[in-house]
Amino acid sequence: MKAPADLILLPQWVVPVETEGTLTDHAVVVRDGRILDLLPADAAQARYAATQTLALPGHALIPGLVNLHGHAAMTLFRGMADDLPLMDWLNQRIWPAEKQHVSEAFVRDGTLLAAAEMLAGGITTCNDMYFFPQAAAEAYMQAGMRATLGMIVMEFPSAYASDADDYLAKGLALRDELKDEALLSFTFAPHAPYTIADATFGRIGTLAEQLGLPVHTHIHETADEIEHSLTQYGVRPLERLARLGLLGPNFIGVHAVHVNGAEIELLAEHGCHVAHCSSSNLKLASGLAPVVELMRAGVNVGLGTDGAASNNRLDLISEMRMTALLAKGGSGDASALPAATALRMATLDAARALNLDDKIGSIAPGKRADLVAVDLRGLVCQPMFDPVSHLVYVAGREHVTHVWVDGTLKLNDRRLVDLDTDDLTARASYWRAKLTP
């Protein structure tokens, strides 16, 4: 008698990521939201009786992409404040707009819009940092997307919280409320060293150790940030955090553009992770992160989009290509950061930074069925020598046809299953009118 299954997927290529290369004519078997088996297609059809079998000729099946750093609700600021350096962008445009407009409704609508964009482009998990994470959680649950919610912390007041203690109290209460939601997890998300006092960092470090949660913060994004730290604290930001005990295997440093050799070794020594946001770094002229040097030192580096206000796309497929090309051009080594490495950075390495690599990030029996089918049959993908190379250097998010999160179909033949695109467009138009001076 055949064993029961919910779904058998029959792509032309399976890209497991845990092992390099591709598997041809293999099947992925799904049951109860989990990958039950990965085996040759003929054996799968002989062994399992599935409720549905889906043939995907000319497709590559990859793990769901993991966006290691984003501000999802800021999608509603997309294109509103372009062509400005970071601190001008923040001080003159973004922070004033946030002060006036950010609310639970803003975050819910902006996160829904972002979730739709991400799912349509093969992103199944987002590590999010923004105000009103309760509203973001509601949006992610409505979309059926996996999310790690940042318990954001700052010293200064916002519409969301009055001071650092209030931010922490609200974040921890939300975690307690939602900790059993299967698709949600949490990080501490102190915004940046220049917005967090030593005492607050110390408390966050203690809480993170007690709860076993990652700490996710911007670090060494600009040269100005480092000069500010030297003036105020007498040390560079990373050294300050090291002295405060923040560095360790649960630390995710976002950007890490301006790190020297000693700081790279410091990150490696403590087992830290880096969220690399290549397009945002370029657009804000923050600089070129030393990704090759970080990885050669042993630092785990995953890919993030940052927010749509500074990218302006939530597109990890384009980030893979950009990251690989910048690494080659910056190092003078065409063999630096090959395609398989870029794909791993956008999947398993990012999942590892979030302590989710036992659940997602690769295609292996026992893992959750977060899966993406990419159609490589089109003219621009011909001829086909290496599917992994094409996934990074040729394909775009428009080639994503099907997406599953926890075994549930979220994108079917390029159409979102659960989200109404007309409704989302109307919500975006509403906020554009409110945000227009």
C-alpha positions in Angstrom: 0.0 0.0 0.0 1.3 3.5 -0.9 2.0 5.9 1.9 -0.3 9.0 2.1 1.0 12.5 1.1 -0.6 15.8 0.5 1.5 16.9 -2.5 4.1 15.5 -4.9 6.1 18.2 -6.8 7.8 17.1 -10.0 10.1 19.9 -11.2 12.8 19.4 -13.7 15.5 20.4 -11.2 15.5 20.4 -7.4 18.1 22.7 -5.8 18.5 21.4 -2.2 21.0 24.1 -1.2 22.3 21.9 1.7 24.3 20.1 -1.0 25.7 22.0 -4.0 24.3 21.4 -7.4 20.9 20.2 -8.6 18.9 16.9 -8.7 17.3 16.1 -12.0 14.0 14.2 -12.3 13.5 14.1 -8.5 10.3 14.6 -6.5 9.6 16.5 -3.3 6.9 15.0 -1.2 5.0 17.1 1.3 2.7 16.1 4.1 1.3 18.2 6.9 3.3 21.2 5.9 6.6 19.3 6.1 8.9 17.9 3.5 8.3 14.1 3.8 10.8 12.9 1.2 13.1 13.8 -1.6 13.7 11.0 -4.0 13.7 10.1 -7.7 10.4 10.9 -9.4 9.6 7.3 -10.4 10.2 6.1 -6.9 8.0 8.8 -5.4 5.1 8.0 -7.5 5.5 4.3 -6.7 5.8 4.9 -3.0 3.3 7.7 -2.3 -0.4 8.3 -2.9 -0.8 12.1 -2.9 -3.9 14.2 -2.8 -2.2 16.4 -5.5 0.6 15.8 -7.9 2.0 18.9 -9.7 4.4 18.5 -12.7 6.7 21.5 -13.2 8.5 21.0 -16.5 11.4 23.4 -17.1 11.2 24.6 -13.5 13.7 24.7 -10.7 12.4 24.1 -7.2 14.3 26.0 -4.6 13.9 26.7 -0.9 11.8 29.7 0.0 14.0 32.8 0.1 14.7 34.4 3.5 14.9 38.2 3.7 17.3 38.7 6.6 16.5 42.4 7.0 13.6 44.6 6.1 11.2 47.3 7.2 8.1 46.0 5.5 5.7 48.8 6.3 8.0 51.3 4.8 6.8 50.0 1.4 4.3 52.9 1.7 7.3 55.3 1.5 8.6 53.7 -1.7 9.9 56.5 -4.0 9.0 59.3 -1.6 12.5 60.3 -0.6 15.0 59.2 -3.2 18.6 60.3 -4.0 19.5 61.5 -0.5 22.4 60.3 1.8 21.3 58.2 4.8 21.2 60.9 7.6 19.5 63.5 5.3 17.1 60.8 4.2 16.3 60.0 7.8 16.3 63.4 9.4 14.7 65.4 6.6 12.2 63.0 5.1 11.6 59.6 6.7 11.5 60.5 10.5 9.2 63.5 9.9 6.9 61.4 7.8 6.9 58.6 10.4 6.1 61.0 13.2 3.1 62.4 11.3 1.7 59.2 9.7 2.8 55.9 11.2 0.0 54.1 13.0 -1.3 50.6 13.4 -3.3 51.0 10.2 -0.2 52.3 8.3 1.9 49.3 9.5 -0.8 46.8 8.7 -1.4 48.1 5.2 2.2 48.6 4.4 3.2 45.2 5.7 0.4 43.5 3.6 1.6 45.3 0.5 5.2 44.2 1.3 4.1 40.6 2.0 2.4 40.5 -1.4 5.5 41.7 -3.2 7.7 39.4 -1.3 5.6 36.3 -1.8 5.2 37.0 -5.5 9.0 37.1 -5.8 9.7 33.9 -3.9 10.4 35.3 -0.4 8.7 33.2 2.2 10.3 34.6 5.3 11.1 38.1 6.4 13.1 39.4 9.4 11.2 42.6 10.0 12.0 45.7 12.1 9.5 48.4 12.5 7.0 50.1 14.8 3.7 48.5 15.8 4.9 44.9 15.3 1.4 43.7 16.5 -0.1 45.2 13.3 2.7 43.7 11.2 2.0 40.3 12.8 -1.6 40.6 11.8 -0.6 41.3 8.2 1.8 38.4 8.0 -0.7 36.0 9.4 -3.3 37.3 6.9 -0.8 36.7 4.1 0.2 33.3 5.5 3.9 34.4 5.3 6.6 33.3 7.7 8.0 36.3 9.7 10.5 37.1 12.4 9.2 40.2 14.2 11.7 42.6 15.6 10.8 44.0 19.0 12.0 47.4 18.1 13.7 49.6 20.7 14.8 53.3 20.6 15.4 55.9 23.3 13.1 58.5 21.8 9.3 58.5 21.7 7.2 57.6 18.8 3.5 57.0 18.2 4.2 53.4 19.2 6.1 53.8 22.5 7.3 56.5 24.9 10.8 55.4 25.8 13.1 52.3 25.7 11.4 50.6 28.6 8.0 51.1 26.9 9.3 49.6 23.7 10.7 46.6 25.5 7.6 46.0 27.5 5.3 46.2 24.5 7.6 43.9 22.4 7.9 41.3 25.2 4.1 41.3 25.8 3.6 40.7 22.0 6.0 37.8 22.1 4.2 36.3 25.0 0.9 36.6 23.2 2.1 35.2 19.8 4.9 32.8 20.8 2.8 29.8 19.8 2.0 31.0 16.3 3.7 28.6 14.0 4.8 31.1 11.3 6.1 33.8 13.7 9.3 34.2 15.7 11.0 37.1 17.4 14.2 39.1 17.7 15.2 42.0 19.8 15.6 44.9 17.4 17.4 47.9 18.9 17.5 50.3 16.0 21.1 51.3 15.9 24.0 52.3 18.3 23.3 56.0 17.7 19.7 55.6 19.0 20.3 53.3 22.0 22.0 54.0 25.3 24.5 51.7 27.1 22.0 50.8 29.8 19.4 49.8 27.2 21.9 47.7 25.3 22.9 46.0 28.5 19.3 45.1 29.4 18.7 43.8 25.8 21.8 41.6 26.0 20.6 40.1 29.3 17.1 39.5 28.0 18.3 38.0 24.8 20.5 35.5 26.7 17.7 34.6 29.0 15.2 34.0 26.2 17.5 32.7 23.6 16.5 35.3 21.0 18.6 37.0 18.3 19.6 40.7 18.6 19.1 42.4 15.2 20.5 45.9 14.8 22.0 48.3 12.2 25.8 48.6 12.7 28.6 50.4 10.9 26.3 51.5 8.1 28.0 54.8 7.4 31.2 56.6 8.2 29.2 59.3 10.0 27.9 56.7 12.4 31.4 55.7 13.4 32.6 59.3 13.8 29.6 60.0 16.1 30.4 57.0 18.2 34.1 58.0 18.5 33.0 61.5 19.6 30.4 60.3 22.1 31.8 57.1 23.4 35.5 57.1 22.5 35.2 53.8 20.6 33.8 52.6 17.3 30.2 51.2 17.5 31.2 47.5 17.2 33.8 47.8 20.0 31.2 49.5 22.1 28.8 46.6 21.6 31.5 44.1 22.3 32.3 45.8 25.7 28.6 45.7 26.5 28.5 41.9 25.8 26.2 42.1 22.8 28.3 40.1 20.4 27.7 36.4 20.0 26.1 33.7 17.9 22.7 35.4 18.3 23.9 38.8 17.0 22.8 39.9 13.6 24.6 43.1 12.4 22.8 44.8 9.6 24.9 46.4 6.8 28.5 46.2 8.4 29.7 48.4 5.5 32.5 50.1 7.4 34.3 47.4 9.2 38.1 47.0 9.3 40.1 43.8 9.5 40.1 43.7 13.3 36.3 44.2 13.4 35.8 41.4 10.8 37.9 39.1 13.1 35.8 40.3 16.1 32.6 39.3 14.3 34.0 36.0 13.3 35.5 35.3 16.8 32.1 35.8 18.4 30.2 33.8 15.8 28.1 36.8 14.7 26.0 37.1 11.6 25.7 39.9 9.0 22.7 41.0 7.0 24.0 42.3 3.7 21.8 44.8 1.9 23.7 45.5 -1.3 21.1 47.6 -3.2 20.2 49.8 -0.2 23.9 50.4 0.5 24.4 51.5 -3.0 21.3 53.7 -3.3 22.1 55.5 0.0 25.8 55.7 -1.0 26.7 54.1 2.3 29.5 52.2 0.7 30.5 48.6 -0.4 30.5 46.1 2.4 33.5 43.7 2.5 31.4 40.6 2.0 34.2 38.4 0.6 36.5 39.3 3.5 33.7 38.7 6.1 32.9 35.3 4.6 36.5 34.2 4.3 36.9 35.1 8.0 34.1 32.7 8.8 31.3 35.3 9.4 27.9 34.0 8.3 26.4 36.5 5.8 22.7 36.4 4.7 21.0 38.7 2.3 18.3 41.3 3.0 16.5 43.9 0.9 16.2 46.6 3.6 13.0 48.6 3.2 11.4 49.7 0.0 12.0 53.3 0.9 15.7 52.8 0.3 16.0 50.0 -2.2 13.2 50.4 -3.8 12.4 46.7 -4.4 11.8 43.8 -2.1 13.5 41.5 -4.5 16.0 38.9 -3.2 16.6 37.4 -6.6 18.1 40.7 -7.8 20.0 41.0 -4.5 21.7 37.7 -5.2 22.9 38.9 -8.6 24.0 42.2 -7.2 25.8 40.7 -4.3 27.7 38.3 -6.5 28.7 40.9 -9.0 29.8 43.4 -6.4 31.9 40.8 -4.7 33.7 39.9 -7.9 34.2 43.6 -8.9 35.3 44.6 -5.4 37.8 41.8 -4.9 39.2 41.6 -8.4 38.5 37.9 -8.3 35.9 36.6 -10.8 35.6 33.3 -8.8 34.6 35.1 -5.6 31.1 34.4 -4.4 29.8 32.0 -7.0 26.2 31.5 -7.8 25.6 28.6 -5.4 27.0 30.7 -2.6 24.7 33.7 -3.4 21.7 31.3 -3.4 22.8 29.9 -0.1 23.1 33.4 1.4 19.5 34.1 0.4 18.2 30.8 1.9 20.1 28.6 4.4 22.6 31.2 5.6 19.9 33.7 6.3 17.8 31.1 8.1 20.8 30.1 10.2 21.2 33.8 11.4 17.5 33.6 12.6 18.0 30.2 14.3 15.6 28.8 11.8 17.9 26.6 9.8 16.5 23.5 11.4 13.1 24.4 9.9 13.7 26.2 6.6 16.4 27.3 4.2 17.0 24.1 2.3 15.1 21.2 0.7 15.5 18.2 3.0 13.2 15.7 4.6 11.9 16.9 8.0 12.0 20.6 7.1 9.0 22.8 6.7 7.7 23.0 3.1 8.7 26.5 2.2 9.2 26.1 -1.5 9.5 28.2 -4.7 9.2 27.1 -8.3 11.1 29.2 -10.9 10.2 28.8 -14.6 13.4 28.6 -16.6 11.8 27.7 -20.0 11.7 31.3 -21.4 13.8 32.6 -24.2 16.0 34.7 -21.9 17.0 31.5 -20.0 18.2 29.6 -23.1 20.4 27.8 -23.5 20.5 26.0 -20.2 23.8 24.7 -18.9 23.5 25.3 -15.1 20.2 26.0 -13.4 21.8 27.5 -10.3 23.8 29.9 -12.5 20.6 31.0 -14.3 18.8 31.4 -11.0 21.3 34.0 -9.9 22.6 35.6 -13.1 19.6 35.4 -15.5 16.3 34.8 -13.9 14.2 37.5 -12.3 11.3 37.5 -9.8 8.9 37.5 -12.7 10.0 33.9 -13.4 8.6 32.7 -10.0 5.4 30.8 -10.7 4.5 28.9 -7.5 5.2 29.5 -3.8 4.4 27.4 -0.8 4.7 28.4 2.9 4.5 25.5 5.4 3.1 23.4 2.6 0.3 25.9 1.8 0.1 27.3 -1.8 0.5 31.1 -1.7 1.3 31.8 -5.3 -0.3 29.8 -8.1 0.8 30.3 -11.6 2.1 33.8 -10.8 -1.2 34.7 -9.0 -1.4 35.4 -5.3 -3.9 33.0 -3.7 -4.9 34.8 -0.5 -4.3 38.5 -1.2 -6.5 40.8 -3.3 -4.1 42.9 -5.5 -6.9 45.4 -6.3 -7.5 46.0 -2.6 -3.8 46.4 -1.9 -3.5 48.9 -4.8 -6.4 50.9 -3.3 -4.8 50.9 0.1 -1.5 52.1 -1.4 -3.3 54.9 -3.2 -5.0 56.0 0.0 -1.7 56.3 1.8 0.0 58.1 -1.2 -2.7 60.7 -1.0 -2.2 61.1 2.7 1.6 61.3 2.4 1.6 63.8 -0.5 2.3 67.3 0.8 
